[in-house]
Structure formats: structure tokens, C-alpha cells
């Protein structure tokens, strides 16, 4: 594992209410965003990297919004 992303107790609290796909997308976005806090991966790239279908990625983004 090359990098770490800090998580707070509040992050864990929020994650406990999300689906597995939503948690994976959220964590991947946090890794992509790094110090800048901004991330712009395509949904198809996220699906490929996480081994999820595009509809699952789309549902995860809706959940996270």
C-alpha cells in the first residue's frame, strides 16, 4: 500500500450508514483527492478500478451526494 488517508471518528460514523459500493467510492475519491481535496476520475475508471458495475458506481455517487 503506497499511501494512507486519514479518517476521523465522524467518517466512520457516516460510513456505517453507507453501502459497500458507496464506501469504496468515497475512499477512492479521498485517495485521488490527496491534499488538494479535489478529484475528477471518470465513473468508468472508478468502476474498473473497484471491480464494480457502472450502475453500482452511479448509485454510490447518488448515495454520497
PDBQT receptor file of N, H, CA, C and O in Angstrom, charges set to zero:
ATOM      1  N   UNK A   1       0.852  -1.170   0.000  1.00  0.00    +0.000 N 
ATOM      2  CA  UNK A   1       0.000   0.000   0.000  1.00  0.00    +0.000 C 
ATOM      3  C   UNK A   1       0.903   1.240   0.000  1.00  0.00    +0.000 C 
ATOM      4  O   UNK A   1       1.780   1.381   0.853  1.00  0.00    +0.000 OA
ATOM      5  N   UNK A   2       0.680   2.114  -0.946  1.00  0.00    +0.000 N 
ATOM      6  H   UNK A   2      -0.032   1.999  -1.639  1.00  0.00    +0.000 HD
ATOM      7  CA  UNK A   2       1.562   3.253  -1.124  1.00  0.00    +0.000 C 
ATOM      8  C   UNK A   2       1.200   4.469  -0.290  1.00  0.00    +0.000 C 
ATOM      9  O   UNK A   2       2.077   5.248   0.084  1.00  0.00    +0.000 OA
ATOM     10  N   UNK A   3      -0.070   4.638   0.002  1.00  0.00    +0.000 N 
ATOM     11  H   UNK A   3      -0.782   4.005  -0.302  1.00  0.00    +0.000 HD
ATOM     12  CA  UNK A   3      -0.463   5.857   0.686  1.00  0.00    +0.000 C 
ATOM     13  C   UNK A   3      -1.573   5.578   1.684  1.00  0.00    +0.000 C 
ATOM     14  O   UNK A   3      -2.258   4.558   1.618  1.00  0.00    +0.000 OA
ATOM     15  N   UNK A   4      -1.728   6.511   2.606  1.00  0.00    +0.000 N 
ATOM     16  H   UNK A   4      -1.170   7.340   2.659  1.00  0.00    +0.000 HD
ATOM     17  CA  UNK A   4      -2.756   6.402   3.627  1.00  0.00    +0.000 C 
ATOM     18  C   UNK A   4      -3.625   7.646   3.577  1.00  0.00    +0.000 C 
ATOM     19  O   UNK A   4      -3.156   8.732   3.238  1.00  0.00    +0.000 OA
ATOM     20  N   UNK A   5      -4.874   7.479   3.911  1.00  0.00    +0.000 N 
ATOM     21  H   UNK A   5      -5.255   6.597   4.186  1.00  0.00    +0.000 HD
ATOM     22  CA  UNK A   5      -5.806   8.586   4.005  1.00  0.00    +0.000 C 
ATOM     23  C   UNK A   5      -6.365   8.587   5.410  1.00  0.00    +0.000 C 
ATOM     24  O   UNK A   5      -6.888   7.574   5.874  1.00  0.00    +0.000 OA
ATOM     25  N   UNK A   6      -6.262   9.711   6.091  1.00  0.00    +0.000 N 
ATOM     26  H   UNK A   6      -5.838  10.535   5.715  1.00  0.00    +0.000 HD
ATOM     27  CA  UNK A   6      -6.761   9.800   7.451  1.00  0.00    +0.000 C 
ATOM     28  C   UNK A   6      -8.279   9.733   7.466  1.00  0.00    +0.000 C 
ATOM     29  O   UNK A   6      -8.951  10.264   6.581  1.00  0.00    +0.000 OA
ATOM     30  N   UNK A   7      -8.801   9.072   8.485  1.00  0.00    +0.000 N 
ATOM     31  H   UNK A   7      -8.255   8.641   9.203  1.00  0.00    +0.000 HD
ATOM     32  CA  UNK A   7     -10.241   9.017   8.697  1.00  0.00    +0.000 C 
ATOM     33  C   UNK A   7     -10.507   9.404  10.145  1.00  0.00    +0.000 C 
ATOM     34  O   UNK A   7      -9.754   9.041  11.050  1.00  0.00    +0.000 OA
ATOM     35  N   UNK A   8     -11.572  10.133  10.343  1.00  0.00    +0.000 N 
ATOM     36  H   UNK A   8     -12.183  10.427   9.608  1.00  0.00    +0.000 HD
ATOM     37  CA  UNK A   8     -11.949  10.542  11.694  1.00  0.00    +0.000 C 
ATOM     38  C   UNK A   8     -13.055   9.629  12.224  1.00  0.00    +0.000 C 
ATOM     39  O   UNK A   8     -13.587   8.791  11.496  1.00  0.00    +0.000 OA
ATOM     40  N   UNK A   9     -13.386   9.804  13.484  1.00  0.00    +0.000 N 
ATOM     41  H   UNK A   9     -12.954  10.485  14.075  1.00  0.00    +0.000 HD
ATOM     42  CA  UNK A   9     -14.493   9.052  14.063  1.00  0.00    +0.000 C 
ATOM     43  C   UNK A   9     -15.793   9.401  13.347  1.00  0.00    +0.000 C 
ATOM     44  O   UNK A   9     -16.644   8.532  13.155  1.00  0.00    +0.000 OA
ATOM     45  N   UNK A  10     -15.955  10.647  12.955  1.00  0.00    +0.000 N 
ATOM     46  H   UNK A  10     -15.264  11.353  13.110  1.00  0.00    +0.000 HD
ATOM     47  CA  UNK A  10     -17.144  11.081  12.227  1.00  0.00    +0.000 C 
ATOM     48  C   UNK A  10     -17.221  10.368  10.873  1.00  0.00    +0.000 C 
ATOM     49  O   UNK A  10     -18.304   9.963  10.451  1.00  0.00    +0.000 OA
ATOM     50  N   UNK A  11     -16.076  10.211  10.188  1.00  0.00    +0.000 N 
ATOM     51  H   UNK A  11     -15.196  10.539  10.531  1.00  0.00    +0.000 HD
ATOM     52  CA  UNK A  11     -16.035   9.485   8.908  1.00  0.00    +0.000 C 
ATOM     53  C   UNK A  11     -16.554   8.060   9.084  1.00  0.00    +0.000 C 
ATOM     54  O   UNK A  11     -17.327   7.570   8.261  1.00  0.00    +0.000 OA
ATOM     55  N   UNK A  12     -16.133   7.412  10.137  1.00  0.00    +0.000 N 
ATOM     56  H   UNK A  12     -15.505   7.811  10.805  1.00  0.00    +0.000 HD
ATOM     57  CA  UNK A  12     -16.556   6.032  10.395  1.00  0.00    +0.000 C 
ATOM     58  C   UNK A  12     -18.052   5.988  10.701  1.00  0.00    +0.000 C 
ATOM     59  O   UNK A  12     -18.761   5.078  10.270  1.00  0.00    +0.000 OA
ATOM     60  N   UNK A  13     -18.512   6.973  11.442  1.00  0.00    +0.000 N 
ATOM     61  H   UNK A  13     -17.936   7.712  11.792  1.00  0.00    +0.000 HD
ATOM     62  CA  UNK A  13     -19.938   7.075  11.748  1.00  0.00    +0.000 C 
ATOM     63  C   UNK A  13     -20.759   7.204  10.464  1.00  0.00    +0.000 C 
ATOM     64  O   UNK A  13     -21.770   6.521  10.295  1.00  0.00    +0.000 OA
ATOM     65  N   UNK A  14     -20.324   8.072   9.573  1.00  0.00    +0.000 N 
ATOM     66  H   UNK A  14     -19.504   8.627   9.711  1.00  0.00    +0.000 HD
ATOM     67  CA  UNK A  14     -21.015   8.278   8.300  1.00  0.00    +0.000 C 
ATOM     68  C   UNK A  14     -20.946   7.005   7.460  1.00  0.00    +0.000 C 
ATOM     69  O   UNK A  14     -21.948   6.599   6.871  1.00  0.00    +0.000 OA
ATOM     70  N   UNK A  15     -19.788   6.380   7.400  1.00  0.00    +0.000 N 
ATOM     71  H   UNK A  15     -18.975   6.710   7.878  1.00  0.00    +0.000 HD
ATOM     72  CA  UNK A  15     -19.594   5.180   6.584  1.00  0.00    +0.000 C 
ATOM     73  C   UNK A  15     -20.490   4.036   7.038  1.00  0.00    +0.000 C 
ATOM     74  O   UNK A  15     -20.894   3.207   6.223  1.00  0.00    +0.000 OA
ATOM     75  N   UNK A  16     -20.800   3.980   8.314  1.00  0.00    +0.000 N 
ATOM     76  H   UNK A  16     -20.472   4.654   8.976  1.00  0.00    +0.000 HD
ATOM     77  CA  UNK A  16     -21.626   2.878   8.818  1.00  0.00    +0.000 C 
ATOM     78  C   UNK A  16     -23.038   2.900   8.239  1.00  0.00    +0.000 C 
ATOM     79  O   UNK A  16     -23.756   1.903   8.317  1.00  0.00    +0.000 OA
ATOM     80  N   UNK A  17     -23.437   4.022   7.662  1.00  0.00    +0.000 N 
ATOM     81  H   UNK A  17     -22.854   4.832   7.598  1.00  0.00    +0.000 HD
ATOM     82  CA  UNK A  17     -24.772   4.155   7.086  1.00  0.00    +0.000 C 
ATOM     83  C   UNK A  17     -24.776   3.983   5.564  1.00  0.00    +0.000 C 
ATOM     84  O   UNK A  17     -25.828   4.099   4.936  1.00  0.00    +0.000 OA
ATOM     85  N   UNK A  18     -23.616   3.707   4.968  1.00  0.00    +0.000 N 
ATOM     86  H   UNK A  18     -22.762   3.613   5.479  1.00  0.00    +0.000 HD
ATOM     87  CA  UNK A  18     -23.498   3.621   3.517  1.00  0.00    +0.000 C 
ATOM     88  C   UNK A  18     -23.383   2.179   3.043  1.00  0.00    +0.000 C 
ATOM     89  O   UNK A  18     -23.029   1.285   3.812  1.00  0.00    +0.000 OA
ATOM     90  N   UNK A  19     -23.688   1.966   1.760  1.00  0.00    +0.000 N 
ATOM     91  H   UNK A  19     -23.976   2.693   1.136  1.00  0.00    +0.000 HD
ATOM     92  CA  UNK A  19     -23.495   0.648   1.152  1.00  0.00    +0.000 C 
ATOM     93  C   UNK A  19     -21.997   0.400   0.951  1.00  0.00    +0.000 C 
ATOM     94  O   UNK A  19     -21.192   1.328   1.010  1.00  0.00    +0.000 OA
ATOM     95  N   UNK A  20     -21.642  -0.850   0.715  1.00  0.00    +0.000 N 
ATOM     96  H   UNK A  20     -22.296  -1.605   0.666  1.00  0.00    +0.000 HD
ATOM     97  CA  UNK A  20     -20.238  -1.194   0.471  1.00  0.00    +0.000 C 
ATOM     98  C   UNK A  20     -19.697  -0.427  -0.738  1.00  0.00    +0.000 C 
ATOM     99  O   UNK A  20     -18.584   0.097  -0.695  1.00  0.00    +0.000 OA
ATOM    100  N   UNK A  21     -20.486  -0.361  -1.814  1.00  0.00    +0.000 N 
ATOM    101  H   UNK A  21     -21.390  -0.786  -1.848  1.00  0.00    +0.000 HD
ATOM    102  CA  UNK A  21     -20.038   0.353  -3.019  1.00  0.00    +0.000 C 
ATOM    103  C   UNK A  21     -19.808   1.834  -2.715  1.00  0.00    +0.000 C 
ATOM    104  O   UNK A  21     -18.833   2.423  -3.181  1.00  0.00    +0.000 OA
ATOM    105  N   UNK A  22     -20.697   2.426  -1.942  1.00  0.00    +0.000 N 
ATOM    106  H   UNK A  22     -21.489   1.948  -1.564  1.00  0.00    +0.000 HD
ATOM    107  CA  UNK A  22     -20.549   3.846  -1.602  1.00  0.00    +0.000 C 
ATOM    108  C   UNK A  22     -19.291   4.089  -0.779  1.00  0.00    +0.000 C 
ATOM    109  O   UNK A  22     -18.583   5.075  -0.987  1.00  0.00    +0.000 OA
ATOM    110  N   UNK A  23     -19.022   3.195   0.147  1.00  0.00    +0.000 N 
ATOM    111  H   UNK A  23     -19.597   2.394   0.316  1.00  0.00    +0.000 HD
ATOM    112  CA  UNK A  23     -17.810   3.328   0.968  1.00  0.00    +0.000 C 
ATOM    113  C   UNK A  23     -16.567   3.217   0.094  1.00  0.00    +0.000 C 
ATOM    114  O   UNK A  23     -15.632   4.004   0.246  1.00  0.00    +0.000 OA
ATOM    115  N   UNK A  24     -16.546   2.248  -0.820  1.00  0.00    +0.000 N 
ATOM    116  H   UNK A  24     -17.305   1.608  -0.944  1.00  0.00    +0.000 HD
ATOM    117  CA  UNK A  24     -15.389   2.082  -1.706  1.00  0.00    +0.000 C 
ATOM    118  C   UNK A  24     -15.175   3.317  -2.583  1.00  0.00    +0.000 C 
ATOM    119  O   UNK A  24     -14.046   3.780  -2.747  1.00  0.00    +0.000 OA
ATOM    120  N   UNK A  25     -16.264   3.847  -3.144  1.00  0.00    +0.000 N 
ATOM    121  H   UNK A  25     -17.181   3.472  -3.011  1.00  0.00    +0.000 HD
ATOM    122  CA  UNK A  25     -16.157   5.045  -3.993  1.00  0.00    +0.000 C 
ATOM    123  C   UNK A  25     -15.677   6.225  -3.162  1.00  0.00    +0.000 C 
ATOM    124  O   UNK A  25     -14.800   6.969  -3.602  1.00  0.00    +0.000 OA
ATOM    125  N   UNK A  26     -16.228   6.408  -1.983  1.00  0.00    +0.000 N 
ATOM    126  H   UNK A  26     -16.940   5.804  -1.626  1.00  0.00    +0.000 HD
ATOM    127  CA  UNK A  26     -15.844   7.510  -1.104  1.00  0.00    +0.000 C 
ATOM    128  C   UNK A  26     -14.355   7.432  -0.756  1.00  0.00    +0.000 C 
ATOM    129  O   UNK A  26     -13.642   8.434  -0.815  1.00  0.00    +0.000 OA
ATOM    130  N   UNK A  27     -13.894   6.228  -0.391  1.00  0.00    +0.000 N 
ATOM    131  H   UNK A  27     -14.473   5.415  -0.343  1.00  0.00    +0.000 HD
ATOM    132  CA  UNK A  27     -12.485   6.062  -0.034  1.00  0.00    +0.000 C 
ATOM    133  C   UNK A  27     -11.584   6.316  -1.243  1.00  0.00    +0.000 C 
ATOM    134  O   UNK A  27     -10.538   6.953  -1.118  1.00  0.00    +0.000 OA
ATOM    135  N   UNK A  28     -11.987   5.820  -2.405  1.00  0.00    +0.000 N 
ATOM    136  H   UNK A  28     -12.837   5.303  -2.507  1.00  0.00    +0.000 HD
ATOM    137  CA  UNK A  28     -11.187   6.020  -3.620  1.00  0.00    +0.000 C 
ATOM    138  C   UNK A  28     -11.104   7.508  -3.955  1.00  0.00    +0.000 C 
ATOM    139  O   UNK A  28     -10.038   8.001  -4.324  1.00  0.00    +0.000 OA
ATOM    140  N   UNK A  29     -12.213   8.218  -3.830  1.00  0.00    +0.000 N 
ATOM    141  H   UNK A  29     -13.078   7.817  -3.530  1.00  0.00    +0.000 HD
ATOM    142  CA  UNK A  29     -12.204   9.660  -4.090  1.00  0.00    +0.000 C 
ATOM    143  C   UNK A  29     -11.293  10.392  -3.105  1.00  0.00    +0.000 C 
ATOM    144  O   UNK A  29     -10.601  11.335  -3.488  1.00  0.00    +0.000 OA
ATOM    145  N   UNK A  30     -11.289   9.973  -1.857  1.00  0.00    +0.000 N 
ATOM    146  H   UNK A  30     -11.851   9.207  -1.545  1.00  0.00    +0.000 HD
ATOM    147  CA  UNK A  30     -10.405  10.606  -0.866  1.00  0.00    +0.000 C 
ATOM    148  C   UNK A  30      -8.944  10.374  -1.214  1.00  0.00    +0.000 C 
ATOM    149  O   UNK A  30      -8.114  11.267  -1.046  1.00  0.00    +0.000 OA
ATOM    150  N   UNK A  31      -8.624   9.176  -1.698  1.00  0.00    +0.000 N 
ATOM    151  H   UNK A  31      -9.299   8.450  -1.834  1.00  0.00    +0.000 HD
ATOM    152  CA  UNK A  31      -7.252   8.876  -2.096  1.00  0.00    +0.000 C 
ATOM    153  C   UNK A  31      -6.865   9.710  -3.311  1.00  0.00    +0.000 C 
ATOM    154  O   UNK A  31      -5.781  10.292  -3.351  1.00  0.00    +0.000 OA
ATOM    155  N   UNK A  32      -7.756   9.766  -4.305  1.00  0.00    +0.000 N 
ATOM    156  H   UNK A  32      -8.637   9.293  -4.273  1.00  0.00    +0.000 HD
ATOM    157  CA  UNK A  32      -7.480  10.565  -5.504  1.00  0.00    +0.000 C 
ATOM    158  C   UNK A  32      -7.301  12.046  -5.173  1.00  0.00    +0.000 C 
ATOM    159  O   UNK A  32      -6.455  12.721  -5.760  1.00  0.00    +0.000 OA
ATOM    160  N   UNK A  33      -8.095  12.543  -4.235  1.00  0.00    +0.000 N 
ATOM    161  H   UNK A  33      -8.782  11.994  -3.758  1.00  0.00    +0.000 HD
ATOM    162  CA  UNK A  33      -8.085  13.986  -3.978  1.00  0.00    +0.000 C 
ATOM    163  C   UNK A  33      -6.827  14.458  -3.268  1.00  0.00    +0.000 C 
ATOM    164  O   UNK A  33      -6.405  15.598  -3.463  1.00  0.00    +0.000 OA
ATOM    165  N   UNK A  34      -6.224  13.615  -2.455  1.00  0.00    +0.000 N 
ATOM    166  H   UNK A  34      -6.567  12.689  -2.296  1.00  0.00    +0.000 HD
ATOM    167  CA  UNK A  34      -4.998  13.998  -1.762  1.00  0.00    +0.000 C 
ATOM    168  C   UNK A  34      -5.139  15.303  -1.000  1.00  0.00    +0.000 C 
ATOM    169  O   UNK A  34      -6.198  15.594  -0.444  1.00  0.00    +0.000 OA
ATOM    170  N   UNK A  35      -4.086  16.077  -0.974  1.00  0.00    +0.000 N 
ATOM    171  H   UNK A  35      -3.226  15.841  -1.426  1.00  0.00    +0.000 HD
ATOM    172  CA  UNK A  35      -4.061  17.323  -0.212  1.00  0.00    +0.000 C 
ATOM    173  C   UNK A  35      -4.940  18.402  -0.826  1.00  0.00    +0.000 C 
ATOM    174  O   UNK A  35      -5.387  19.307  -0.121  1.00  0.00    +0.000 OA
ATOM    175  N   UNK A  36      -5.194  18.322  -2.125  1.00  0.00    +0.000 N 
ATOM    176  H   UNK A  36      -4.831  17.587  -2.697  1.00  0.00    +0.000 HD
ATOM    177  CA  UNK A  36      -5.966  19.371  -2.794  1.00  0.00    +0.000 C 
ATOM    178  C   UNK A  36      -7.454  19.317  -2.446  1.00  0.00    +0.000 C 
ATOM    179  O   UNK A  36      -8.152  20.328  -2.518  1.00  0.00    +0.000 OA
ATOM    180  N   UNK A  37      -7.933  18.129  -2.069  1.00  0.00    +0.000 N 
ATOM    181  H   UNK A  37      -7.367  17.307  -2.011  1.00  0.00    +0.000 HD
ATOM    182  CA  UNK A  37      -9.352  17.984  -1.773  1.00  0.00    +0.000 C 
ATOM    183  C   UNK A  37     -10.226  17.911  -3.010  1.00  0.00    +0.000 C 
ATOM    184  O   UNK A  37     -11.451  17.961  -2.902  1.00  0.00    +0.000 OA
ATOM    185  N   UNK A  38      -9.619  17.794  -4.188  1.00  0.00    +0.000 N 
ATOM    186  H   UNK A  38      -8.624  17.754  -4.276  1.00  0.00    +0.000 HD
ATOM    187  CA  UNK A  38     -10.363  17.741  -5.448  1.00  0.00    +0.000 C 
ATOM    188  C   UNK A  38      -9.978  16.486  -6.211  1.00  0.00    +0.000 C 
ATOM    189  O   UNK A  38      -8.804  16.124  -6.282  1.00  0.00    +0.000 OA
ATOM    190  N   UNK A  39     -10.987  15.823  -6.784  1.00  0.00    +0.000 N 
ATOM    191  H   UNK A  39     -11.941  16.117  -6.726  1.00  0.00    +0.000 HD
ATOM    192  CA  UNK A  39     -10.734  14.605  -7.552  1.00  0.00    +0.000 C 
ATOM    193  C   UNK A  39     -11.690  14.557  -8.734  1.00  0.00    +0.000 C 
ATOM    194  O   UNK A  39     -12.865  14.900  -8.602  1.00  0.00    +0.000 OA
ATOM    195  N   UNK A  40     -11.193  14.137  -9.878  1.00  0.00    +0.000 N 
ATOM    196  H   UNK A  40     -10.239  13.858  -9.985  1.00  0.00    +0.000 HD
ATOM    197  CA  UNK A  40     -12.013  14.099 -11.088  1.00  0.00    +0.000 C 
ATOM    198  C   UNK A  40     -11.854  12.808 -11.888  1.00  0.00    +0.000 C 
ATOM    199  O   UNK A  40     -11.743  12.871 -13.112  1.00  0.00    +0.000 OA
ATOM    200  N   UNK A  41     -11.839  11.630 -11.240  1.00  0.00    +0.000 N 
ATOM    201  H   UNK A  41     -11.930  11.578 -10.245  1.00  0.00    +0.000 HD
ATOM    202  CA  UNK A  41     -11.760  10.397 -12.019  1.00  0.00    +0.000 C 
ATOM    203  C   UNK A  41     -13.105  10.163 -12.719  1.00  0.00    +0.000 C 
ATOM    204  O   UNK A  41     -14.148  10.583 -12.219  1.00  0.00    +0.000 OA
ATOM    205  N   UNK A  42     -13.077   9.504 -13.856  1.00  0.00    +0.000 N 
ATOM    206  H   UNK A  42     -12.230   9.162 -14.262  1.00  0.00    +0.000 HD
ATOM    207  CA  UNK A  42     -14.343   9.190 -14.522  1.00  0.00    +0.000 C 
ATOM    208  C   UNK A  42     -15.026   8.047 -13.775  1.00  0.00    +0.000 C 
ATOM    209  O   UNK A  42     -14.380   7.266 -13.077  1.00  0.00    +0.000 OA
ATOM    210  N   UNK A  43     -16.313   7.970 -13.934  1.00  0.00    +0.000 N 
ATOM    211  H   UNK A  43     -16.838   8.604 -14.501  1.00  0.00    +0.000 HD
ATOM    212  CA  UNK A  43     -17.059   6.899 -13.274  1.00  0.00    +0.000 C 
ATOM    213  C   UNK A  43     -16.670   5.541 -13.846  1.00  0.00    +0.000 C 
ATOM    214  O   UNK A  43     -16.633   4.547 -13.121  1.00  0.00    +0.000 OA
ATOM    215  N   UNK A  44     -16.380   5.497 -15.140  1.00  0.00    +0.000 N 
ATOM    216  H   UNK A  44     -16.409   6.304 -15.729  1.00  0.00    +0.000 HD
ATOM    217  CA  UNK A  44     -15.966   4.220 -15.734  1.00  0.00    +0.000 C 
ATOM    218  C   UNK A  44     -14.604   3.785 -15.195  1.00  0.00    +0.000 C 
ATOM    219  O   UNK A  44     -14.372   2.592 -14.999  1.00  0.00    +0.000 OA
ATOM    220  N   UNK A  45     -13.703   4.738 -14.954  1.00  0.00    +0.000 N 
ATOM    221  H   UNK A  45     -13.893   5.707 -15.113  1.00  0.00    +0.000 HD
ATOM    222  CA  UNK A  45     -12.397   4.415 -14.363  1.00  0.00    +0.000 C 
ATOM    223  C   UNK A  45     -12.591   3.887 -12.938  1.00  0.00    +0.000 C 
ATOM    224  O   UNK A  45     -11.940   2.923 -12.535  1.00  0.00    +0.000 OA
ATOM    225  N   UNK A  46     -13.485   4.521 -12.184  1.00  0.00    +0.000 N 
ATOM    226  H   UNK A  46     -14.014   5.304 -12.512  1.00  0.00    +0.000 HD
ATOM    227  CA  UNK A  46     -13.770   4.065 -10.822  1.00  0.00    +0.000 C 
ATOM    228  C   UNK A  46     -14.336   2.641 -10.844  1.00  0.00    +0.000 C 
ATOM    229  O   UNK A  46     -13.941   1.798 -10.038  1.00  0.00    +0.000 OA
ATOM    230  N   UNK A  47     -15.261   2.381 -11.771  1.00  0.00    +0.000 N 
ATOM    231  H   UNK A  47     -15.582   3.065 -12.425  1.00  0.00    +0.000 HD
ATOM    232  CA  UNK A  47     -15.858   1.050 -11.877  1.00  0.00    +0.000 C 
ATOM    233  C   UNK A  47     -14.790  -0.003 -12.164  1.00  0.00    +0.000 C 
ATOM    234  O   UNK A  47     -14.766  -1.068 -11.547  1.00  0.00    +0.000 OA
ATOM    235  N   UNK A  48     -13.921   0.309 -13.098  1.00  0.00    +0.000 N 
ATOM    236  H   UNK A  48     -13.941   1.174 -13.599  1.00  0.00    +0.000 HD
ATOM    237  CA  UNK A  48     -12.850  -0.621 -13.463  1.00  0.00    +0.000 C 
ATOM    238  C   UNK A  48     -11.911  -0.871 -12.285  1.00  0.00    +0.000 C 
ATOM    239  O   UNK A  48     -11.595  -2.021 -11.979  1.00  0.00    +0.000 OA
ATOM    240  N   UNK A  49     -11.472   0.176 -11.636  1.00  0.00    +0.000 N 
ATOM    241  H   UNK A  49     -11.729   1.110 -11.885  1.00  0.00    +0.000 HD
ATOM    242  CA  UNK A  49     -10.510   0.037 -10.537  1.00  0.00    +0.000 C 
ATOM    243  C   UNK A  49     -11.102  -0.660  -9.321  1.00  0.00    +0.000 C 
ATOM    244  O   UNK A  49     -10.393  -1.370  -8.607  1.00  0.00    +0.000 OA
ATOM    245  N   UNK A  50     -12.396  -0.463  -9.079  1.00  0.00    +0.000 N 
ATOM    246  H   UNK A  50     -12.972   0.114  -9.659  1.00  0.00    +0.000 HD
ATOM    247  CA  UNK A  50     -13.024  -1.052  -7.896  1.00  0.00    +0.000 C 
ATOM    248  C   UNK A  50     -13.702  -2.387  -8.183  1.00  0.00    +0.000 C 
ATOM    249  O   UNK A  50     -14.187  -3.048  -7.264  1.00  0.00    +0.000 OA
ATOM    250  N   UNK A  51     -13.738  -2.787  -9.456  1.00  0.00    +0.000 N 
ATOM    251  H   UNK A  51     -13.344  -2.250 -10.202  1.00  0.00    +0.000 HD
ATOM    252  CA  UNK A  51     -14.374  -4.049  -9.808  1.00  0.00    +0.000 C 
ATOM    253  C   UNK A  51     -15.880  -4.015  -9.618  1.00  0.00    +0.000 C 
ATOM    254  O   UNK A  51     -16.498  -5.022  -9.274  1.00  0.00    +0.000 OA
ATOM    255  N   UNK A  52     -16.467  -2.838  -9.849  1.00  0.00    +0.000 N 
ATOM    256  H   UNK A  52     -15.965  -2.020 -10.128  1.00  0.00    +0.000 HD
ATOM    257  CA  UNK A  52     -17.910  -2.658  -9.701  1.00  0.00    +0.000 C 
ATOM    258  C   UNK A  52     -18.513  -2.298 -11.045  1.00  0.00    +0.000 C 
ATOM    259  O   UNK A  52     -17.815  -1.826 -11.943  1.00  0.00    +0.000 OA
ATOM    260  N   UNK A  53     -19.813  -2.522 -11.180  1.00  0.00    +0.000 N 
ATOM    261  H   UNK A  53     -20.380  -2.906 -10.450  1.00  0.00    +0.000 HD
ATOM    262  CA  UNK A  53     -20.502  -2.141 -12.411  1.00  0.00    +0.000 C 
ATOM    263  C   UNK A  53     -20.731  -0.633 -12.428  1.00  0.00    +0.000 C 
ATOM    264  O   UNK A  53     -20.734   0.017 -11.383  1.00  0.00    +0.000 OA
ATOM    265  N   UNK A  54     -20.923  -0.093 -13.617  1.00  0.00    +0.000 N 
ATOM    266  H   UNK A  54     -20.920  -0.622 -14.466  1.00  0.00    +0.000 HD
ATOM    267  CA  UNK A  54     -21.200   1.334 -13.747  1.00  0.00    +0.000 C 
ATOM    268  C   UNK A  54     -22.496   1.717 -13.024  1.00  0.00    +0.000 C 
ATOM    269  O   UNK A  54     -22.529   2.762 -12.374  1.00  0.00    +0.000 OA
ATOM    270  N   UNK A  55     -23.573   0.906 -13.111  1.00  0.00    +0.000 N 
ATOM    271  H   UNK A  55     -23.546   0.057 -13.639  1.00  0.00    +0.000 HD
ATOM    272  CA  UNK A  55     -24.768   1.242 -12.333  1.00  0.00    +0.000 C 
ATOM    273  C   UNK A  55     -24.503   1.294 -10.818  1.00  0.00    +0.000 C 
ATOM    274  O   UNK A  55     -25.081   2.125 -10.118  1.00  0.00    +0.000 OA
ATOM    275  N   UNK A  56     -23.634   0.410 -10.318  1.00  0.00    +0.000 N 
ATOM    276  H   UNK A  56     -23.166  -0.266 -10.887  1.00  0.00    +0.000 HD
ATOM    277  CA  UNK A  56     -23.281   0.442  -8.889  1.00  0.00    +0.000 C 
ATOM    278  C   UNK A  56     -22.535   1.724  -8.542  1.00  0.00    +0.000 C 
ATOM    279  O   UNK A  56     -22.774   2.326  -7.495  1.00  0.00    +0.000 OA
ATOM    280  N   UNK A  57     -21.635   2.136  -9.420  1.00  0.00    +0.000 N 
ATOM    281  H   UNK A  57     -21.440   1.647 -10.270  1.00  0.00    +0.000 HD
ATOM    282  CA  UNK A  57     -20.889   3.380  -9.204  1.00  0.00    +0.000 C 
ATOM    283  C   UNK A  57     -21.859   4.559  -9.209  1.00  0.00    +0.000 C 
ATOM    284  O   UNK A  57     -21.763   5.443  -8.358  1.00  0.00    +0.000 OA
ATOM    285  N   UNK A  58     -22.782   4.578 -10.152  1.00  0.00    +0.000 N 
ATOM    286  H   UNK A  58     -22.859   3.859 -10.844  1.00  0.00    +0.000 HD
ATOM    287  CA  UNK A  58     -23.757   5.667 -10.229  1.00  0.00    +0.000 C 
ATOM    288  C   UNK A  58     -24.619   5.737  -8.975  1.00  0.00    +0.000 C 
ATOM    289  O   UNK A  58     -24.884   6.827  -8.467  1.00  0.00    +0.000 OA
ATOM    290  N   UNK A  59     -25.063   4.577  -8.466  1.00  0.00    +0.000 N 
ATOM    291  H   UNK A  59     -24.849   3.692  -8.878  1.00  0.00    +0.000 HD
ATOM    292  CA  UNK A  59     -25.849   4.544  -7.215  1.00  0.00    +0.000 C 
ATOM    293  C   UNK A  59     -25.012   5.068  -6.052  1.00  0.00    +0.000 C 
ATOM    294  O   UNK A  59     -25.509   5.807  -5.201  1.00  0.00    +0.000 OA
ATOM    295  N   UNK A  60     -23.735   4.679  -6.024  1.00  0.00    +0.000 N 
ATOM    296  H   UNK A  60     -23.332   4.079  -6.715  1.00  0.00    +0.000 HD
ATOM    297  CA  UNK A  60     -22.850   5.126  -4.952  1.00  0.00    +0.000 C 
ATOM    298  C   UNK A  60     -22.702   6.651  -4.968  1.00  0.00    +0.000 C 
ATOM    299  O   UNK A  60     -22.746   7.293  -3.918  1.00  0.00    +0.000 OA
ATOM    300  N   UNK A  61     -22.528   7.222  -6.154  1.00  0.00    +0.000 N 
ATOM    301  H   UNK A  61     -22.493   6.701  -7.007  1.00  0.00    +0.000 HD
ATOM    302  CA  UNK A  61     -22.413   8.677  -6.245  1.00  0.00    +0.000 C 
ATOM    303  C   UNK A  61     -23.699   9.350  -5.772  1.00  0.00    +0.000 C 
ATOM    304  O   UNK A  61     -23.647  10.372  -5.089  1.00  0.00    +0.000 OA
ATOM    305  N   UNK A  62     -24.849   8.784  -6.129  1.00  0.00    +0.000 N 
ATOM    306  H   UNK A  62     -24.891   7.954  -6.684  1.00  0.00    +0.000 HD
ATOM    307  CA  UNK A  62     -26.130   9.356  -5.658  1.00  0.00    +0.000 C 
ATOM    308  C   UNK A  62     -26.220   9.283  -4.146  1.00  0.00    +0.000 C 
ATOM    309  O   UNK A  62     -26.647  10.238  -3.498  1.00  0.00    +0.000 OA
ATOM    310  N   UNK A  63     -25.815   8.143  -3.577  1.00  0.00    +0.000 N 
ATOM    311  H   UNK A  63     -25.468   7.367  -4.103  1.00  0.00    +0.000 HD
ATOM    312  CA  UNK A  63     -25.823   7.990  -2.112  1.00  0.00    +0.000 C 
ATOM    313  C   UNK A  63     -24.916   9.018  -1.439  1.00  0.00    +0.000 C 
ATOM    314  O   UNK A  63     -25.261   9.585  -0.402  1.00  0.00    +0.000 OA
ATOM    315  N   UNK A  64     -23.768   9.244  -2.036  1.00  0.00    +0.000 N 
ATOM    316  H   UNK A  64     -23.487   8.783  -2.878  1.00  0.00    +0.000 HD
ATOM    317  CA  UNK A  64     -22.791  10.160  -1.435  1.00  0.00    +0.000 C 
ATOM    318  C   UNK A  64     -23.207  11.631  -1.561  1.00  0.00    +0.000 C 
ATOM    319  O   UNK A  64     -22.815  12.466  -0.745  1.00  0.00    +0.000 OA
ATOM    320  N   UNK A  65     -23.995  11.935  -2.581  1.00  0.00    +0.000 N 
ATOM    321  H   UNK A  65     -24.312  11.257  -3.244  1.00  0.00    +0.000 HD
ATOM    322  CA  UNK A  65     -24.450  13.323  -2.738  1.00  0.00    +0.000 C 
ATOM    323  C   UNK A  65     -25.392  13.669  -1.611  1.00  0.00    +0.000 C 
ATOM    324  O   UNK A  65     -25.894  14.791  -1.548  1.00  0.00    +0.000 OA
TER     325      UNK A  65
